[in-house]
Amino acid sequence: MVDEARLRISLAAGELELAGSAEFFAQYDEVVREVLARLTDPARLTVAGPAVGQAAAQHLNGHPADGGIAAALPEFGGALHRLSNNASGTDQILVAGYYASRRRPDRTFGTSDANTLLVEQGIKLANPSQSLKNAMDSKRVFKAGKNFKLSRDGIQRVGQLLGLSTLES
């Protein structure tokens, strides 16, 4: 019988799951612990050397068009707590869409992606599709294929909603 081991890292659903023999994982135990320490301690997260360059720094710091606010961004649940109690469904789906878009390289998100984040935090919008339509009507979101993408105005609105004043115009 093969002794199988599994390693699962979520870090707010960025997710990485590996499976293999326990012997294989034992070889990399120290490396995995060091990586986990870096991922959970923002002070230790650094961009290594000039070969990594600006693109990796932007990836680590979030969406280039977000004015560098990603470093100041709280976890999604914390971001929702920053919203006022009377925040509209459109504002809630906009913030959820921003967080959902950060999980994809093309910075797009689907209605279900944003809604799932909200539901996980106990927020049930009556009509998420209508909330996104309202965001489209206000030019804060636009269609990108089958998905949506935040416009510069949308990203600025997210910054305003979260009380982050360091946005570029």
C-alpha positions in Angstrom: 0.0 0.0 0.0 1.3 3.4 -1.0 1.6 6.0 1.8 -0.1 9.0 0.2 0.2 12.5 1.5 -1.7 15.7 0.5 -0.7 19.3 0.9 -3.4 22.0 0.5 -2.8 25.7 0.8 -5.7 28.1 0.4 -4.5 31.7 1.3 -7.9 33.2 0.7 -8.7 30.7 -2.1 -5.6 31.3 -4.2 -5.3 27.5 -3.6 -2.6 25.0 -4.4 -3.2 21.3 -3.8 -0.6 18.6 -4.2 -0.8 14.9 -3.7 2.0 12.3 -3.7 3.9 9.8 -1.6 4.8 10.7 2.0 8.4 10.1 1.1 8.3 12.7 -1.7 6.8 15.3 0.7 9.4 14.4 3.4 12.2 15.4 1.0 10.7 18.9 0.7 9.4 19.4 4.3 11.8 22.3 5.1 11.2 24.0 1.7 7.4 23.8 2.2 7.6 25.2 5.7 9.8 28.1 4.5 7.3 28.9 1.7 4.4 28.8 4.1 6.2 31.1 6.4 6.8 33.6 3.6 3.2 33.4 2.4 1.7 34.0 5.8 4.1 36.8 6.8 3.9 39.8 4.5 7.0 41.3 6.0 9.0 38.3 4.6 7.4 38.4 1.2 10.1 39.8 -1.2 10.7 39.9 -4.9 13.9 38.1 -5.6 16.6 39.7 -7.7 16.5 41.7 -11.0 15.6 38.6 -13.1 12.1 38.7 -11.5 11.6 42.3 -12.5 8.7 44.8 -12.6 6.0 42.3 -13.9 6.4 40.0 -10.8 6.4 43.0 -8.5 3.1 44.2 -10.1 1.8 40.6 -9.8 2.6 40.5 -6.1 1.2 44.0 -5.5 -2.0 43.5 -7.4 -3.6 44.9 -10.5 -1.3 47.6 -12.1 -4.3 49.9 -12.7 -5.3 49.8 -9.1 -2.8 52.4 -8.1 -0.9 50.0 -5.9 -3.7 49.7 -3.4 -3.3 45.9 -3.2 -0.6 46.1 -0.6 -3.1 48.0 1.7 -6.0 45.7 0.9 -7.5 43.7 3.7 -8.8 40.1 3.3 -12.1 40.0 1.5 -14.1 39.6 4.8 -12.3 42.6 6.3 -13.0 44.6 3.2 -16.8 43.9 3.6 -16.6 45.2 7.2 -15.2 48.4 5.9 -18.3 49.0 3.8 -21.0 51.2 5.4 -24.0 49.4 6.8 -26.2 50.9 4.0 -23.8 49.9 1.1 -25.9 49.0 -2.0 -25.8 45.6 -3.6 -24.1 47.3 -6.5 -21.2 48.4 -4.3 -21.0 45.0 -2.6 -20.8 43.2 -5.9 -18.2 45.7 -7.2 -15.9 45.0 -4.2 -16.5 41.2 -4.6 -15.8 41.5 -8.3 -12.5 43.3 -7.6 -11.4 40.5 -5.3 -12.6 37.8 -7.6 -10.8 39.4 -10.6 -7.5 39.3 -8.6 -7.6 35.5 -8.9 -7.4 35.5 -12.7 -4.5 36.6 -14.8 -6.8 38.5 -17.2 -8.4 40.3 -14.2 -12.0 39.3 -15.2 -14.7 37.8 -13.1 -18.1 36.2 -13.5 -21.3 37.0 -11.7 -21.1 33.7 -9.9 -17.5 34.3 -8.8 -18.4 37.6 -7.1 -21.7 36.3 -5.7 -19.9 33.2 -4.3 -17.5 35.4 -2.4 -20.4 37.4 -0.9 -22.4 34.2 0.0 -19.3 32.8 1.8 -19.4 35.9 4.0 -23.1 35.6 4.7 -24.3 38.3 2.2 -27.1 37.2 -0.1 -28.0 39.7 -2.8 -31.5 39.6 -4.1 -30.4 39.9 -7.7 -26.6 39.8 -8.3 -27.1 40.1 -12.1 -29.0 43.3 -11.6 -26.4 44.7 -9.3 -23.8 44.0 -12.0 -26.0 45.6 -14.6 -26.2 48.7 -12.4 -22.4 48.7 -12.2 -22.2 48.5 -16.0 -24.7 51.3 -16.4 -22.5 53.5 -14.2 -19.5 52.5 -16.3 -17.7 50.9 -13.3 -17.8 47.5 -15.0 -17.7 46.4 -18.6 -18.1 43.1 -20.5 -15.0 41.2 -21.4 -16.1 38.2 -23.3 -18.4 36.1 -21.1 -17.1 37.8 -18.0 -16.8 41.3 -16.5 -13.8 43.6 -15.9 -13.6 46.6 -13.6 -13.0 50.0 -15.3 -10.7 52.6 -13.9 -13.8 54.2 -12.4 -14.7 50.9 -10.8 -11.3 50.4 -9.3 -11.4 54.0 -7.9 -14.9 53.3 -6.5 -13.5 50.2 -4.7 -10.8 52.3 -3.2 -13.3 54.9 -2.0 -15.5 52.2 -0.5 -12.6 50.7 1.3 -11.3 54.0 2.5 -8.1 53.8 0.5 -7.1 57.3 -0.7 -3.9 56.2 -2.5 -5.5 55.6 -5.9 -4.1 57.0 -9.1 -6.5 58.8 -11.3 
